[in-house]
Amino acid sequence: MIRRTAVTLTVLAAALASCTPTTPAPSGTAAPPTTPTGTERGLAPVAAADARALLSTLPTKGRGPKTGYARDEFGYAWMDTADGVPLSHNGCDTRNDVLKLHGHDIRYRAGSDCVITSMTLYDPYTAKTITWTKSKASSIQIDHIVPLSYAWQLGAAHWPEPKREQLANDPLNLLPVSGPANSAKRDSGPASWLPPNKKIRCAYAVRFAQVTLKYDLPVTPADKTQMLRQCEG
């Protein structure tokens, strides 16, 4: 079961209350700020003081060995059957759900309201708009904000499989971004990789923190230091 402390929820609520959208929306609409469920578009910044209050609550631990890690330990990729996360069991796989959440000008395969064949995406990591088609699928990849290998090394190796499946398919931990940017990140924590777009690095640190707090994961001391540094002002 996923546990949260009252103080963490209080700080998180205060941080989110100060959010303003960073992701452009189609003309005539407004992109709502990120919520604790991850089911709104893009990343949202927070006031530096609120962000630092949240980040200061993060527990720390050294990164353990990668022994035994495999992607399948977190369920098969983009499963629709992970219990306890938004959008599961809706008949559409997690990847298409996340693309639908964040994309614009979406087109679907004939006869389907699930399989996306083309769309446009504002990528907060690079601050670029990507025109995507399924024939060039790798140009957009779904980033696990807290990488699965990172989670494994910080404690997920000892979780029951259903909890690992939740982390792998939770919209809070998923963001469609530039394929090259995601490939460059690999399984890095914030101490060794941050989005190229400096303007959203504090927002990225806050989302990373939201995920680790939700799943009772520590971060490394170096990662915590870097996350706090990104929200200094």
Secondary structure, DSSP 4 states (H G I P E B T S, - for coil): -----HHHHHHHHHHHHT----S---TT--PPPP-TT--SSS-----HHHHHHHHTT--B------TT--GGGG-STT-S--TTSTTTTSSS-HHHHHHHHH-EEEEE-TT-SS-EEEEEEEETTTTEEEEEEGGGGGGEEEEESS-HHHHHHTTGGGS-HHHHHHHHH-GGGEEEEEHHHHHHHTT--TTT---S-GGGHHHHHHHHHHHHHHTT--B-HHHHHHHHHHT--
